[in-house]
Amino acid sequence: MISETMTLAVQNQALQALKAQSEGDYLAFLYDCDGTLADNMQAHKDTYVQVAANEGVIIDPALIDELAGFPIPAVVVEINKRYNSTFDPQEFTNLKSQLYYNEFIDRIKPVAFVVEHLKNHVGTVKIGVVSGGGTKMIQKTLEVLGIEDLVEVLVCAEDTAKGKPYPDPFLLAAEKLGVAPEACLVFEDGAPGVMAAEAAGMKWIRIDKVLEEALEKVG
């Protein structure tokens, strides 16, 4: 268990590292939401597991980590492949989203150093959030985190035909912000998001790696 003092030290170390790594002639910062701004991946895993279990399918939560960043219907397709289940992707998505919204969303905590990084750059670069989640869910998440008014552009699952790992969501965000893709920096916590950023011609930072390095230095 990391003490509160250690936690603050780790967060400060991670924030300073993130600031250093994000220096450059960037005109826009594009943040993923779940797992990047919001410390809610365990809640998402719990809801996947619960919806599947309600139909008698027991899934390994590690699968959700493996597929972090993919839109929910795409994760359900993979669940069906691996568990020989027959979930309707859209129906599963609706059930999961309803459960998450009703029972989990108000308890979301921030990934403090990333949220602080976003706040520190308001007014110096344009701010966008690009997520594979639904608009209602992400808007509520940003509200719970207290940063909904700081985000200039929000791109969610409904906004593009293809989500991450395709570049479409990031390219749309850049277009809406009026910024060239190469002038955008992406903050992500999973492989699909990184693949999408690279496909869009954008530089990226894995915030989970930044946190791991901070833990090593402070620990």
Order of alpha helices (4+ residues) and beta strands (2+ residues): alpha-beta-beta-alpha-alpha-alpha-alpha-beta-alpha-beta-alpha-beta-alpha-beta-alpha-beta-alpha
